[in-house]
Amino acid sequence: MPLTRSKSLPATENGGSDSGRSVAGILYKWTNYGKGWRSRWFLLRDGILSYSKIRRPENVNLLSPSEDLRLIGDISTDRFSRMKSCSGRSRRKHHKTIGIVHLKQVSSYRESKSDHRKFYIFTATKTLHLRTDSRSDRAAWLQALASTRGIVPLQSISGEFSFVSPKDLSISTERLKKRLLEEGMNESLVKECEQIVDSEFSEVQEQIKLLHEERTKLLNALRQLEMANLEAETSGIHDDVYELRNLKYSSLPRGKYSECSTSASSDGKLEFEDITEEDDASFHDTKESFSEPDVGSVHTHFKRRTKLPDPAEKQRGVSLWSMIKDNVGKDLTRVCLPVYFNEPISSLQKCFEDLEYSYLLDQAYEYGKSGNSLLRALNVAAFAVSGYASTEGRHCKPFNPLLGETYEADFPEKGIRFFSEKVSHHPTVIACHCEGKGWKFSGDTNLRSKFWGRSIQLEPVGILTLEFDDGETFQWSKVTTTIYNILLGKLYCDHHGVMQIRGNRQYSCTLKFKEQSILDRNPHQVNGFVEDVTGKKAATVFGKWNDSLYYVAGDGLNKGSASLLWKATKPPPNVTRYNLTSFAMTLNELTPGLEEKLPPTDSRLRPDQRHLENGEYEKANEEKQRLERRQRMSRQIQESGWRPRWFEPQGESESYKYTGGYWEARDDKSWDDCPNIFGEFTEEVVDCA
Ligand SMILES: CC(C)CCC[C@@H](C)[C@H]1CC[C@H]2[C@@H]3CC=C4C[C@@H](O)CC[C@]4(C)[C@H]3CC[C@]12C
């Protein structure tokens, strides 16, 4: 029973639109390097593209008895049998759908420029690489995708099935009357018959009316549900009750990290030390008490910038793959990446990005002070999640600071000041310390990374400590971050694992960052709870790390009455390819009068990073290479007894504590013991370091 090859008709030849039709056919889908291109049965129906292992030909017409199905490409039996014998699997298996893409979620699709049979479908989390047999088949698929995109299934419910409203329904007894009279029945009897029929009918009409009302209600409910679903997909969950009080002052810190150092993996997996140099960052906690009145007492008289400088040169496009492919066979850990892969932010500054929502800690402090320990714990949890929001859409590497490089952030408008230093190069550790109104935050992080071929997994080592002035403390560690699509497709990162926020008093919190699965319709989810010392759940927390966090008191069975804890700010209007948040854009700014106050070790003075920010790529690259040469001597410097200037290692624990004195030294401009790490260096520098 050979099936004929259907021509790929443009949508218009089919009465205007393909919207109501299903389209199906065989496409080759790129799977992985091991298996390469695999043929799959693709079906596009109601805005959903699904694919399965190959169907048998006799099923092609049986998808659904009345379905208007258009086939694209060669669907001859011959081809099926060929495929069948290739796969050699049992028939049953072939029916299972193995992938689904909702066209609502498709961000774009495009044809390959180099191969006339290939095209790509991009969703937020995945790219499908597809190939047809011919250029015209590709055109037909793209056309089908274009015409199906945006159909809302409800259209068909309310459209096709819609029927006349019950009040327009009527019957006529004329024919009955005529017939009965023909039979010679007397008029009064005929009238009685007519009345019986009428009353029976009005009962039916009543029932239809009820059904109609019910149907209208149902449709409305469905519409609302779909709206809610759409909203939830785009933004998270709606805020019902709680209006976030955005306190004017704010505070605090936390840390992040930056580049990758690698650790050996015993199971034969590729190791990855850091594609460029090596880096790690760290956080540290300190019990240091801080001279309070300074924070936030001075007000900034300048406005921070809202965009990065316009690039001086045009950016050259370099793909990561083009860099790596030239190094095939070489040790991947030694591949040096040019500055095009960097963002104009150093890891020291990136740590401060975690403090964007420091007002949550100010709120936490206030709640605790007024006796509401639960809301204190909840705000701390929201703070711990909020730091991840800025990682969305970022795919460039922060600069790996030089040993001894520092970064200060004085933000009186937020009521905080932050300081970080790169305290070790082998392993890379960054320590930070931040003071806010009523609290202090500190930590050190060292990232362990594993290279898995197509993804890199980063595991932060180190503890973050938050200490309120009233003695309550919370400690936690960051979860694992995986960077996907290193070689192919769109690079993105996801955070997953369990975060335990341990408090020293009544409440602690456990948060689970859900690992994203392929084609996940609801990525970035975070769920958890706050429990008291007896282990009783006091509140349930849920949301998304890139968007918002909500809580419900108790065990969280009633999500309807959730209250908003934190909502991420919108991306800025002036995004660049770095996708920095508005806050991140201000971090490398040399605000008026600042340069004279900075020590020579501050990240803002790092020349390659400054050139990159200005879009002077050639100069940036030259300087980067120069500083990397210096960086290579770091191990030697460290081994010859170098000590961090502002932090102190804590025994064997590999953690660091702020020794204090930075802001005081800044007041006196006493930077004499801070080496000019970005300047020309000689062996001398090494000696005196
Ligand atoms: C392969 C290279 C060129 C591209 C990778 C670049 C980007 C995606 C990588 C490089 C360094 C990474 C960051 C390193 C450290 C941390 C701290 C961690 O607690 C949260 C994630 C975060 C903030 C990572 C996010 C992703 C990141 C910014």
The ligand as an ORCA input file, in Angstrom:
! r2SCAN-3c Opt
* xyz 0 1
  C      32.399     28.950     28.651
  C      32.352     30.419     28.919
  C      32.922     31.221     27.796
  C      30.929     30.863     29.127
  C      30.382     30.711     30.531
  C      30.030     32.057     31.058
  C      28.995     32.207     32.189
  C      27.643     31.670     31.804
  C      29.459     31.646     33.528
  C      30.929     31.938     33.811
  C      31.060     32.115     35.313
  C      29.703     31.739     35.853
  C      29.317     32.215     37.252
  C      30.329     31.700     38.243
  C      29.854     31.703     39.629
  C      28.617     31.840     40.017
  C      28.293     31.786     41.469
  C      27.179     30.835     41.703
  O      26.860     30.727     43.040
  C      25.996     31.292     40.908
  C      26.321     31.228     39.440
  C      27.513     32.069     39.030
  C      27.150     33.524     39.083
  C      27.964     31.636     37.619
  C      26.927     31.949     36.534
  C      27.395     31.566     35.135
  C      28.729     32.187     34.769
  C      28.598     33.686     34.704
*
